[in-house]
Amino acid sequence: MPELPEAECVASCLRERVLSSTILSIWVGRVDIIRHGSRSLHHYIGAKIVAVERKGKCVVFVVDHPG
């Protein structure tokens, strides 16, 4: 588990690189790092990333899915 400053650094770097991007595909190298929803990942294809947040030591992607 990362330390809090590391999680904030990761979230900050991701914000700079992925905000407003559209998710075209998803690859998960380790399913055990996803807390909820690994079976529904296909739903996020086509979604736009509107925010990257840190909740404690977790990094959360906030998306807006058309339709």
Buried (B, 14 or more C-beta within 10 A) or exposed (E): EEEEEEBBEBBEEBBEEEBEEEBEEEEEEEEEEEEEEEEEBEEBEEBBBEEBEBEEEEBEBEBEEEE
